[in-house]
Amino acid sequence: MNAIETHALSKLYAPGVGLSPLTLSVEVGEVFGFIGPNGAGKTTTIRTLMGFLRPTAGSGRILGRDVWYEREAVHTRVGYLPGEVHLSRDDSARDLMRRSCQLRGGASDAYGLEVARRLELRLDAPLGTLSKGNRQKIGLTLALMHRPELLILDEPTDGLDPLAQETVLDLLREAAHEGRTVFLSSHVLSEIERVAGRVGLIRRGKLIRLEEVRALRASLPQQVAVRFARPPSVNLAALSGMVGGGMTGDGMAGGVAGGLDFRGLWRGGPDALIHALAGESLLALSLTPSSLEDAFLEEYRTAGETSAAPLREAEDVA
């Protein structure tokens, strides 16, 4: 049994608006990254999986339970963080934790207190007096505190300072180490890259790519930067492994006087590049692996995405 299983699951508000038929499996114990720009359909997908939106077609199951017809059973086994945390302004974190334990039949709040401590959360301050970041910490604490089998988190580090962001990533790694599953939606690609084993890329409500993070990064070209001490005799742009780049000259965008800098993208092992540079006089050379963000941007460029505005409108409908 997978933690999440969907078959042609969709939620459409109008033609081309919403979640197109989605077929996806997320294994138990996996950290799965769900990425896309604002408005791509991430939140609609999550709200449909949680049973807050009735599917237009298809089916979805979480831990063996139907996401719509058995949504109450699903909720007892899932820790959920929405994209925007809306809680009573008069309650404190301690009040909400106590209420959550009562709703779960007197469950312990021991782990919730540990999470709150690690996030440096003020437990007794009314929510109305707290910053967005501290309200986000409360939402995270409530999602994590009962050690659920599955965590579904929508932009979990939104509004957090860098130290708190790192703490959240540590907590997610620990959850996976314990055999629990994490479905992590975010547009902060560096975070996804650090904790997820696989990623799914969604655009305009459609899943357009599904791949292991390691394999995705290995398939990307490396970024090349060379600074020559004097004009080179080799034409790096003509090398078969160079998939983009060129010399920069005086007056060109990003250029350096004398045309001694080269930037490009190199695919494959570095031997041919090093051999081509062996007879040149260099001041600097770097080969930098591409990141998940590079893959994300390249996927959107390939598809001809030029603006995120229509995507936001689609998400606003949700």
C-alpha positions as CSV (number, residue, x, y, z in Angstrom):
1,M,0.0,0.0,0.0
2,N,1.3,3.4,-0.9
3,A,0.9,6.5,1.3
4,I,-0.7,8.4,-1.6
5,E,-2.3,6.8,-4.7
6,T,-4.2,8.7,-7.4
7,H,-5.7,7.6,-10.7
8,A,-6.7,10.4,-13.1
9,L,-7.8,12.5,-10.1
10,S,-9.0,15.9,-11.2
11,K,-10.7,19.0,-9.8
12,L,-11.7,21.4,-12.6
13,Y,-13.5,24.7,-12.1
14,A,-13.6,25.6,-15.8
15,P,-11.9,24.2,-18.9
16,G,-8.1,24.5,-18.3
17,V,-8.5,25.8,-14.7
18,G,-7.8,23.6,-11.7
19,L,-6.2,20.2,-11.5
20,S,-6.0,18.1,-14.6
21,P,-6.2,14.3,-14.3
22,L,-3.4,13.3,-12.0
23,T,-1.9,9.8,-11.6
24,L,0.7,9.6,-8.9
25,S,2.0,7.2,-6.3
26,V,4.0,8.2,-3.2
27,E,5.5,5.4,-1.2
28,V,5.4,5.0,2.5
29,G,8.5,6.6,4.1
30,E,9.2,8.8,1.1
31,V,9.8,12.5,1.2
32,F,8.1,13.7,-2.0
33,G,8.6,17.3,-3.3
34,F,5.7,18.9,-5.2
35,I,6.9,21.9,-7.0
36,G,5.6,24.7,-9.2
37,P,5.1,28.4,-9.2
38,N,2.3,30.2,-7.4
39,G,-1.0,29.3,-9.1
40,A,0.3,26.1,-10.8
41,G,-2.3,23.9,-8.9
42,K,-0.3,22.8,-5.9
43,T,-2.9,23.9,-3.3
44,T,-5.8,22.6,-5.4
45,T,-4.1,19.2,-5.5
46,I,-3.6,19.2,-1.7
47,R,-7.1,20.4,-0.9
48,T,-8.5,17.6,-3.1
49,L,-6.3,15.0,-1.5
50,M,-7.4,16.2,1.9
51,G,-11.1,15.9,0.9
52,F,-11.8,19.6,1.2
53,L,-12.6,19.7,-2.5
54,R,-14.8,17.1,-4.2
55,P,-13.0,15.6,-7.2
56,T,-14.4,16.2,-10.6
57,A,-13.3,12.8,-11.7
58,G,-10.9,10.0,-11.0
59,S,-9.9,8.6,-7.6
60,G,-7.4,9.2,-4.8
61,R,-6.5,7.1,-1.8
62,I,-4.4,8.0,1.3
63,L,-3.1,5.1,3.3
64,G,-5.7,3.0,1.6
65,R,-8.6,5.3,2.3
66,D,-10.7,7.2,-0.3
67,V,-9.8,10.9,-0.1
68,W,-13.5,11.9,-0.5
69,Y,-15.7,9.2,0.8
70,E,-13.4,8.3,3.8
71,R,-12.0,11.7,4.4
72,E,-12.6,11.7,8.1
73,A,-10.6,8.5,8.5
74,V,-7.9,10.1,6.3
75,H,-7.7,13.1,8.6
76,T,-7.0,11.0,11.7
77,R,-3.8,9.7,10.1
78,V,-2.5,12.9,8.4
79,G,-0.8,15.9,9.7
80,Y,-1.8,18.8,7.5
81,L,-0.5,22.4,7.2
82,P,-2.4,24.7,4.8
83,G,-0.8,27.3,2.7
84,E,-2.2,30.0,4.9
85,V,-2.7,29.4,8.7
86,H,-6.1,30.8,9.9
87,L,-6.6,30.3,13.6
88,S,-8.5,32.1,16.4
89,R,-6.7,35.3,17.4
90,D,-7.6,34.8,21.0
91,D,-6.2,31.3,21.4
92,S,-2.6,30.5,22.3
93,A,-0.5,27.7,21.0
94,R,-0.9,25.8,24.2
95,D,-4.7,26.1,24.0
96,L,-4.7,24.7,20.4
97,M,-2.4,21.9,21.4
98,R,-4.6,20.9,24.3
99,R,-7.7,21.0,22.1
100,S,-5.9,18.9,19.5
101,C,-5.1,16.2,22.1
102,Q,-8.7,16.2,23.3
103,L,-10.0,15.7,19.7
104,R,-7.6,12.7,19.4
105,G,-8.9,11.0,22.5
106,G,-6.5,12.4,25.1
107,A,-3.3,11.9,23.0
108,S,0.0,13.1,24.5
109,D,1.4,16.5,23.7
110,A,4.9,15.6,24.6
111,Y,6.3,15.6,21.1
112,G,4.4,18.8,20.3
113,L,6.1,20.5,23.2
114,E,9.4,19.3,21.8
115,V,8.6,20.7,18.4
116,A,7.5,24.0,19.9
117,R,10.8,24.2,21.9
118,R,12.9,23.5,18.8
119,L,11.0,26.1,16.9
120,E,11.3,28.6,19.8
121,L,7.5,29.0,19.8
122,R,5.9,31.2,22.5
123,L,3.2,28.8,23.8
124,D,1.1,31.2,25.9
125,A,0.9,34.3,23.7
126,P,-2.5,35.0,21.9
127,L,-2.2,34.4,18.2
128,G,-3.4,37.9,17.5
129,T,-0.2,39.2,19.0
130,L,2.1,37.0,17.0
131,S,3.9,37.6,13.7
132,K,3.2,35.6,10.5
133,G,6.3,33.5,11.2
134,N,5.2,32.5,14.7
135,R,1.7,31.7,13.5
136,Q,3.4,29.4,10.9
137,K,5.3,27.7,13.7
138,I,2.0,27.0,15.5
139,G,0.6,25.4,12.3
140,L,3.7,23.3,12.0
141,T,3.5,22.2,15.6
142,L,-0.1,21.2,15.3
143,A,0.7,19.2,12.1
144,L,3.7,17.4,13.5
145,M,2.7,16.9,17.2
146,H,1.0,13.6,17.0
147,R,3.7,12.0,14.8
148,P,1.2,11.2,12.0
149,E,1.8,8.5,9.4
150,L,1.7,11.1,6.6
151,L,2.5,14.8,6.6
152,I,1.0,17.0,3.9
153,L,2.6,20.4,4.1
154,D,1.8,23.4,1.8
155,E,4.7,25.9,1.9
156,P,5.8,24.9,5.4
157,T,8.7,27.4,5.7
158,D,6.8,30.4,4.5
159,G,7.5,33.4,6.7
160,L,10.1,31.6,8.8
161,D,13.6,33.0,9.5
162,P,16.6,30.9,8.2
163,L,17.2,29.2,11.5
164,A,13.6,28.1,11.9
165,Q,13.6,26.9,8.2
166,E,16.6,24.7,9.0
167,T,14.8,23.3,12.0
168,V,11.8,22.4,10.0
169,L,13.9,20.5,7.4
170,D,15.5,18.6,10.3
171,L,12.1,17.7,11.6
172,L,11.1,16.4,8.2
173,R,14.2,14.3,7.8
174,E,13.6,12.8,11.2
175,A,10.0,11.9,10.2
176,A,11.3,10.1,7.2
177,H,13.9,8.3,9.2
178,E,11.1,7.0,11.5
179,G,9.4,5.6,8.4
180,R,6.7,8.3,8.1
181,T,5.8,9.9,4.8
182,V,6.2,13.6,3.8
183,F,4.4,15.3,0.9
184,L,6.0,18.7,0.7
185,S,4.7,21.4,-1.6
186,S,6.9,24.4,-2.1
187,H,8.3,26.9,-4.5
188,V,11.5,27.1,-2.5
189,L,13.4,24.7,-4.6
190,S,16.6,24.6,-2.6
191,E,14.6,23.2,0.4
192,I,13.0,20.5,-1.8
193,E,16.4,19.5,-3.1
194,R,17.8,19.1,0.4
195,V,15.1,16.8,1.8
196,A,13.2,15.1,-1.0
197,G,14.0,11.9,-2.8
198,R,11.6,12.5,-5.7
199,V,10.0,15.5,-7.1
200,G,6.9,16.2,-9.2
201,L,6.7,19.3,-11.3
202,I,3.3,20.8,-11.9
203,R,2.4,23.5,-14.4
204,R,-1.1,24.9,-15.1
205,G,-2.7,22.0,-13.2
206,K,-0.7,19.3,-15.0
207,L,2.0,17.1,-13.7
208,I,4.7,17.5,-16.4
209,R,7.7,15.8,-14.8
210,L,8.3,13.1,-12.2
211,E,11.8,12.1,-11.3
212,E,14.3,11.3,-8.5
213,V,16.1,14.4,-7.4
214,R,19.5,12.7,-7.9
215,A,18.7,11.5,-11.4
216,L,17.3,14.9,-12.3
217,R,20.4,16.7,-11.2
218,A,22.7,14.2,-12.9
219,S,20.8,14.8,-16.2
220,L,21.5,18.5,-16.1
221,P,24.5,20.3,-17.7
222,Q,27.2,21.9,-15.5
223,Q,27.7,25.6,-15.5
224,V,31.1,26.6,-16.9
225,A,33.0,29.8,-16.1
226,V,36.5,30.5,-17.5
227,R,38.6,33.6,-17.1
228,F,41.6,33.6,-19.5
229,A,44.8,35.5,-18.8
230,R,45.1,36.4,-22.5
231,P,42.9,35.9,-25.6
232,P,42.5,32.1,-26.1
233,S,43.2,30.2,-29.2
234,V,40.4,27.6,-28.5
235,N,36.8,28.2,-29.3
236,L,35.0,26.7,-26.4
237,A,31.6,27.4,-27.8
238,A,32.4,25.0,-30.7
239,L,33.1,22.0,-28.4
240,S,30.5,19.2,-28.8
241,G,29.8,19.1,-25.0
242,M,29.1,22.8,-24.8
243,V,25.3,23.3,-25.0
244,G,25.3,27.1,-24.5
245,G,27.7,30.0,-24.0
246,G,30.1,32.3,-25.7
247,M,32.9,34.8,-25.2
248,T,31.9,38.1,-23.6
249,G,33.4,41.3,-25.0
250,D,33.7,44.9,-24.1
251,G,30.3,46.6,-24.2
252,M,28.3,43.4,-24.2
253,A,25.8,42.5,-21.4
254,G,27.7,40.8,-18.6
255,G,30.9,41.3,-20.6
256,V,34.5,42.1,-19.5
257,A,36.8,44.4,-21.4
258,G,39.2,42.3,-23.5
259,G,36.7,39.4,-24.0
260,L,38.6,37.2,-21.6
261,D,35.6,35.7,-19.8
262,F,33.6,32.7,-21.1
263,R,30.4,31.3,-19.6
264,G,28.4,28.3,-20.8
265,L,26.8,25.0,-20.1
266,W,28.7,21.8,-20.3
267,R,27.2,18.3,-20.7
268,G,29.1,15.2,-19.9
269,G,32.4,14.4,-18.3
270,P,35.0,17.2,-18.0
271,D,37.9,15.4,-19.8
272,A,37.3,17.0,-23.2
273,L,36.9,20.5,-21.7
274,I,40.1,20.1,-19.7
275,H,42.0,18.8,-22.7
276,A,40.8,21.8,-24.8
277,L,42.0,24.2,-22.1
278,A,45.4,22.5,-21.5
279,G,47.3,24.9,-23.8
280,E,45.6,28.1,-22.5
281,S,46.7,30.5,-19.8
282,L,43.9,30.7,-17.2
283,L,43.2,32.9,-14.3
284,A,40.1,30.9,-13.1
285,L,38.0,27.9,-14.0
286,S,34.8,26.6,-12.4
287,L,32.4,23.8,-13.1
288,T,29.3,24.1,-11.0
289,P,26.5,21.4,-11.0
290,S,23.1,22.7,-11.9
291,S,20.5,22.8,-9.2
292,L,16.9,21.8,-9.0
293,E,16.0,25.4,-9.6
294,D,17.9,25.3,-12.9
295,A,15.9,22.2,-13.9
296,F,12.7,23.9,-12.9
297,L,13.5,27.1,-14.9
298,E,14.6,25.1,-17.9
299,E,11.4,23.0,-17.9
300,Y,9.4,26.2,-18.0
301,R,11.5,27.9,-20.7
302,T,11.1,24.8,-22.8
303,A,7.4,25.0,-22.4
304,G,7.4,28.6,-23.4
305,E,6.2,30.0,-20.0
306,T,6.6,33.8,-20.1
307,S,4.4,35.0,-17.2
308,A,3.1,33.6,-13.9
309,A,0.1,36.0,-13.8
310,P,-2.4,33.6,-15.5
311,L,-1.3,30.8,-13.1
312,R,-2.1,32.9,-10.1
313,E,-5.6,33.5,-11.4
314,A,-6.2,29.8,-11.7
315,E,-5.0,29.2,-8.1
316,D,-7.2,32.1,-6.9
317,V,-10.3,30.2,-8.0
318,A,-9.4,27.4,-5.6
